[in-house]
Amino acid sequence: MAKSNRSIQDQLRSFCAYQERSRFEVEQKLYRLNVSRDRWDSLLGEMEAEGFLNEARFVRAYVRGKFRMKGWGKWLIRQGLMEKRIPSELINEALEAEIEEGEYVETTLAWVEKSGLNPQDEDEYNQLLEKLYRKGYSRDDLESAIRTMGLPGKGLPQ
């Protein structure tokens, strides 16, 4: 037996009120609730009109949370958003708006210092780079942090 629109709307409101959601996550919820696809557009439109669903707001909250709470790098944040089928333009705008370059370098530097590895030693540099890759940071991010530490950049592995 199909659930009524009111019941489904209430479930969606609750789902979206708990935390910011992407349109893709709400579509997955509709699928799990066995809502026929011909009702999805109207339900999603209502959620957007009522302010429960806002993709731009979701992306900005996701970027802030993953960067400030989990310390993720831009690459990992981008991948997470792409998995939620967020358009690249929206991802780029949010990364630019929510992560200041200085704060990003400081966060990278904090990961370098926390690792306890010496970035001037080639083996430890490579270990450090692997750790940073797993957190979503790039070689350029590491090199920028090393320069911030006042260490010479040349002579490092290319």
C-alpha positions as CSV (number, residue, x, y, z in Angstrom):
1,M,0.0,0.0,0.0
2,A,1.4,3.4,-1.0
3,K,1.9,5.9,1.7
4,S,0.0,9.2,1.5
5,N,1.7,12.4,0.3
6,R,1.3,13.9,3.8
7,S,3.1,11.0,5.4
8,I,5.9,11.1,2.9
9,Q,6.2,14.9,3.1
10,D,6.5,14.6,6.9
11,Q,9.2,12.0,6.6
12,L,11.1,14.1,4.1
13,R,10.8,17.2,6.2
14,S,12.1,15.3,9.2
15,F,14.9,13.8,7.1
16,C,16.0,17.3,5.8
17,A,15.5,19.1,9.1
18,Y,17.9,16.7,10.9
19,Q,20.8,17.9,8.7
20,E,21.4,19.5,5.3
21,R,20.7,17.1,2.5
22,S,21.5,17.0,-1.2
23,R,18.9,16.4,-3.8
24,F,20.5,13.0,-4.5
25,E,20.2,12.0,-0.8
26,V,16.5,12.9,-0.8
27,E,16.0,11.0,-4.0
28,Q,17.6,8.0,-2.4
29,K,15.2,8.4,0.6
30,L,12.2,8.5,-1.8
31,Y,13.5,5.3,-3.4
32,R,13.8,3.6,0.0
33,L,10.3,4.7,0.8
34,N,9.0,3.1,-2.4
35,V,7.6,6.3,-3.7
36,S,6.8,6.1,-7.4
37,R,9.1,8.1,-9.6
38,D,6.3,10.1,-11.1
39,R,5.7,11.8,-7.7
40,W,9.4,12.6,-7.1
41,D,9.5,15.9,-9.0
42,S,6.5,17.3,-7.1
43,L,7.7,16.2,-3.7
44,L,11.2,17.5,-4.4
45,G,9.7,20.8,-5.6
46,E,7.7,21.2,-2.5
47,M,10.7,20.5,-0.3
48,E,12.7,23.2,-2.1
49,A,9.8,25.7,-2.0
50,E,9.5,25.1,1.8
51,G,13.2,25.6,2.3
52,F,13.9,22.1,3.5
53,L,16.0,21.3,0.5
54,N,18.6,23.7,-0.9
55,E,21.5,22.3,-2.8
56,A,23.7,25.3,-2.6
57,R,23.2,25.5,1.2
58,F,24.0,21.8,1.5
59,V,27.2,22.1,-0.5
60,R,28.5,25.0,1.6
61,A,27.6,23.2,4.8
62,Y,29.3,20.0,3.6
63,V,32.5,21.9,2.6
64,R,32.6,23.7,6.0
65,G,32.0,20.6,8.0
66,K,34.5,18.3,6.2
67,F,37.2,20.9,6.2
68,R,36.8,22.4,9.7
69,M,35.6,19.3,11.6
70,K,37.4,16.5,9.8
71,G,40.3,18.3,8.3
72,W,39.7,17.0,4.8
73,G,41.6,18.5,1.8
74,K,39.9,20.0,-1.2
75,W,40.3,16.9,-3.3
76,L,38.6,14.6,-0.8
77,I,35.8,17.2,-0.3
78,R,35.3,17.4,-4.1
79,Q,35.1,13.6,-4.4
80,G,32.5,13.4,-1.7
81,L,30.4,16.0,-3.3
82,M,30.7,14.4,-6.8
83,E,29.5,11.1,-5.3
84,K,26.3,13.1,-4.3
85,R,26.0,14.2,-7.9
86,I,26.7,17.9,-7.2
87,P,27.6,20.0,-10.3
88,S,31.2,21.0,-10.5
89,E,30.4,24.7,-10.7
90,L,28.6,24.5,-7.3
91,I,31.5,22.6,-5.8
92,N,34.1,25.2,-7.1
93,E,32.0,28.1,-5.7
94,A,31.6,26.5,-2.3
95,L,35.3,25.6,-2.0
96,E,36.3,29.1,-2.9
97,A,33.7,30.7,-0.6
98,E,34.2,28.5,2.4
99,I,38.0,27.8,2.5
100,E,40.4,30.7,2.8
101,E,43.8,30.0,1.3
102,G,45.6,30.9,4.5
103,E,43.4,28.6,6.6
104,Y,44.0,25.8,4.1
105,V,47.8,26.2,4.3
106,E,47.5,26.3,8.1
107,T,45.5,23.1,8.2
108,T,47.9,21.4,5.8
109,L,50.8,22.5,8.1
110,A,49.0,21.2,11.1
111,W,48.8,17.7,9.4
112,V,52.5,17.9,8.6
113,E,53.4,18.8,12.2
114,K,51.0,16.2,13.7
115,S,52.7,13.5,11.6
116,G,56.0,14.0,13.3
117,L,57.7,13.2,10.0
118,N,60.6,15.3,8.7
119,P,59.7,16.6,5.2
120,Q,63.3,17.2,4.4
121,D,64.1,13.4,4.6
122,E,63.1,11.8,1.2
123,D,61.6,8.7,2.7
124,E,59.6,10.6,5.4
125,Y,58.6,13.1,2.8
126,N,57.0,10.3,0.7
127,Q,55.3,8.9,3.8
128,L,54.0,12.3,4.6
129,L,52.7,12.8,1.1
130,E,50.9,9.4,1.3
131,K,49.2,10.5,4.5
132,L,48.2,13.8,3.1
133,Y,46.8,12.2,-0.1
134,R,44.6,10.0,2.1
135,K,43.2,13.2,3.7
136,G,42.6,14.8,0.3
137,Y,45.7,17.1,0.0
138,S,48.0,17.4,-2.9
139,R,51.8,17.6,-3.4
140,D,51.3,21.3,-4.0
141,D,49.5,21.6,-0.7
142,L,52.4,19.9,1.0
143,E,55.0,22.0,-0.7
144,S,53.2,25.2,0.3
145,A,53.1,24.0,4.0
146,I,56.9,23.2,3.8
147,R,57.6,26.7,2.5
148,T,55.5,28.1,5.4
149,M,57.7,26.2,7.8
150,G,60.6,28.0,6.3
151,L,62.2,24.9,4.9
152,P,63.8,24.9,1.5
153,G,61.6,23.4,-1.2
154,K,64.3,22.4,-3.6
155,G,66.0,19.0,-3.3
156,L,62.7,17.4,-2.4
157,P,61.4,14.5,-4.5
158,Q,59.6,15.6,-7.6
